């Protein structure tokens, strides 16, 4: 059982498959309690209309004394095979899970049936805690990018967080280590991104592409490189990698978007770093039920700490 207070649904507790909430006088003082419940759920809690209709139809909304009971936590199959490897949990409650994605692990299967994905590890995590929860990731990271990934633990949370993604109110901050000295004047990259007709896996800045905006909100000058703090306003495939490469500052280790012929490169960096130097350092979102603003921090992984130290002339043990 867990309880939280916030600006959305307020205090709540989980009892099995049911959530119990105490909305207070907004319902207890209403003449038409059922109408007041519906209004509170749709307007204050932001319950999606289709979910509200289904819960009403199935008896999943009940008023008991001064408490509202909602059937928000029914058992669900994971939907993917659990694979038992350690997963680093950054945040978890009955609605949300945020886990660290390591380098070299895709978020979800690519259809080939090969490789362990983060979804497999999350399925195993749920099983290990005795929860029957469907695996629902809300966003993705590239296979070789590290950082936090958000999962919804029930249908209510999934629909709320999916809408937050569409409304761009889920904020993601990244650390990128790029080649060259990035001008202090470069703060916004507003360039559309489309497919590269000559390379199936690659994207490129293209006038006919989808709108894409990347903001540089902080920087640290290194030796022949720059560490950037980057915020996304849009979430196009490979967006940070495409935008920074387009501006002449490819990510260190990014073989897909670095110059094809290194002999022609204007950046003379020779480093042993076997992935793109990109990490999601924080994820901010509103809790689906309470409305509380959550900021989940994911510290720089060891390989990027070593790279940063190497490029700044420091030692890192």
N, C-alpha and C positions, 0 to 999 in steps of 0.2 A: 504494500500500500504506500502511496506517496501523495503528499498534498502540497499545493503551491497557491500563492496569492498573486494576483496581477491585475492588469487593466482590462483583461478580456473576460473569460468565464469565471474569474475569481477563484476562491478556495475550492479544492476538489480532492477527492480520495478515490482510489480504485479498490473495488471489492469484487474479485473474480473478473467476470466479463463486463461488469457494470462500473460506470463512473458515477459517483455521487457528488452533487454540487449543492451549494446553499445560496441561491440567488438573492434571498432576503425579501424585503418588503415589496420589491418590484413585482413579485408573484404572490407572496402571502397576503398582500394588501389589495390585490386585484379582485374585482367581482367575477370576471370571467378568467379563471386561472389557466384554462387550456389556451385561450387566445394570448394571454400574457406570456405563457411558456413559449409558444411559437414565436412571438415577437422577440423575446429575449434570445432564443437560440439563433434566429436568423440575423438579427441586427447586432447584438452585443457579442455573441460567441462567434459569429460569422460562419455558422454551419452552412455548408453547401445545400442548396435547395433540394437536389435529387436525393442526397443522403437523408435529409430531414423527412422527405416524403416516404422514403423506404422505412425508416425507423418508426414513423407513425403507423404505417401499414402493418408492420411486423410486431407491434407492441413493444418497441425498443425505447419508448419514452414514457416514464412513469413518475407520478407525483406521490410521494409518501411522506405525510406529515409536513415538515418544512424542507424536505429534500427532493431534489430532482434526480432521477436515476436514468442513465442513458446507456444503452447496450453498445458501447464503443470498442470493447475489447474481445470480440469473439475469437475463438481459436481458428487459425488459418495455417495451411501448409506453407512451408518456406518457398516452394516453387523452384528450388534449385538444390542440387546435391550439396550437403555440408561437407567441407573438407577441414580437417582438424589441424590447423596451424594457428600460432599465436596471432591475435589481432590487438592492436593498441587502441583502447577505448578512451576518447577524449571527453565525451559527455554522454550520459544516458539517463532517460526517464521513461515513463510509460508511453510517451508520444514520439520521442525522437532518440536517435542514436547518431553520434558523430564518431567516426573512426579515422585513424591515420592510414593513408594509403602509401605503402612503400614503393620505391622505384622498381620497375620491371613487372608490376602486377596491374593487369587491366581491371577496370571496375566491374565489367560484366562480360559474359562469353561473347566471342565474335562469330560463333556458328561453326567453328572448326572442330570443336570438342576437345581442343588441346589447351593445356595450361590451367593453373589455379587462378581464379579471379577473386576480387575483393568480395563480391556477392557470395561466393562459396564460403569464404571465411566468416562473413557475417551470419550466414545460415548456421554454421557450426557454433558461433557465439550464442545465438538465440537458443539452440538446442542445449548448450552447456548450462544455461541459466533456467532451463525448464520452461521456456516460453514457446508457444506455438504461434509464430509471427511470420507473415509473408515478408520476403526480402524486397524492399522498395527503395532504391536509391533515387534521390531527388536531382542530383546533378552528377557530372562526371569529371574526371581528370585524365589527361593523356597517360598512356601506360608508363612512361618514364618520368612523369611529374609526380612529386610527393606532395602530401598535404591532407587536409581534412575533407572527408566526404560525408554528406548528410543523408541519413535514412529516416523514412517515416515508418512508425511501428503500428499504425492502424490506418483504416480508410479515411477517417476524419483528418488526421494529420497529413496524409498524402495529398488530399484535395486542397487543403489550405496551403501547404508548402508549394505545391505545383503552381497555384495561383500567385504566390509570392514571387516565384521564379519568373513567371510571365510579366509580373508588374515591376520586376527588377528591384525589389526591396530586400532581397537576400544579397548581402555585400560580401565580396571575396577579395582579399588582399594577398598579393603574391610577392615573393622575392625572386628577382631574376638577376643573374650575373652575366653581363654581356661584354663583348669585345669592344675596346675603344673607350674614349672619353665622351660620355654623353653630354651634350650641351645643356647647361642649366636652363636654357630657354625652351627646351623640349619638355612640355608638360602634358600635352594632349595629342594623341594620334587619332584622327578621325578620318579613316580610309575604309571604303567598302572592301569586303573580302569575298572572293568566289573561288571556284575550283580551278586548278591548274590543268589546262587541256593536255599538257605534255607530260604530266606526272600524276597518276591516279591517286596517290596517297597525299599529295601536297595541295595546299591552298595558296592563293596569291592575292595581292591587292589588285582589284579589278573594278573599273567603273561600273560594270553591270552586276557587281556582287551585292551581298547583303550589307546594310549599314553596320559599322563596327567602330566602337569608341573605346580607347584605352587611355587611362590617365596615369601619369607618373607623379606620385605623391611624395616621394623621398628618394634620395640618392646618396651614395658613398663612393668617393673616388678611390680607385685601387690602381695598381701598376698595370697600365695598358688595358684597363678594364673598369667597369662601373657596376656597383651593386645598386639595383633599382627596386624601390617599393612601388608596385603597380596595382592599380585598381581597375576592374572591368565594369563598364557600363552595359556591355553586351557580352554574349557568351558564344561567339563563333568558334568553330573548330580551329584549333591551333592559333587562336587570335593573338596572344602575346608574342608567340614565336614569329608569326607572319609580320606583324606590325614592326617589331624591333629589327628584324632582318631587313625589311623594306627601308627602314631609316638608316641602314648601314651599320647596325649594331646587333649582329646575330648572337643568340645565346651561346655561351661556351658549351661545347659538347653536342651541339645540335647539328648532326650531320645532314639532316633533311633540309634545313634552311640556311646553313652556312654556305659560303662561296664554294662552288663546285671545284674550282681549281685553286687550291690553297696558295700556289705560287703567285697568283694575281691578287691575293688578299692584302689589304692595307693594314691589317692587324697581325703583328708578328708574335702571336702567343702560341707557345708550344706547351700544352698541359696534358696530363693523363687523367682525363675526366670522361667517363664512358656513357654519359647521358646528358640531355639538355639541363642546364643549371637553372631549374625552375621549381619553386616550392610554394605551396599555399600556406601562408603564415597565419592567416586568421579567417574565420567565417562568422558573419553576424546575421542573425535572423530573429524574428519574433516567435516566441513559443506559440505553437498552434492553439493551445487552449487558453493560457493565461494572458497572452499578449506581451509578456515580459521580454525585453530585449536581451538576447543572449549573444555573447561574443566568445567564441571558442578559439583558443590560441594553440598553434601547433609549432613548437620551436624548430629552428633550422636543423635538418638531419646532419649526421656526422660528416658525410662526404662534402656537403656544401660549406660546413664550418672549416673543414680542411682547405677547401679551395679558396675561401675568403682569406684565410690566414696566409696561404701561399702567395696570393696576389697582393697582400698588404705587407709582405716581408716579415710576418710574424710566425712564430712556431705554434702548432696546435697539437696537443697530445691527446 
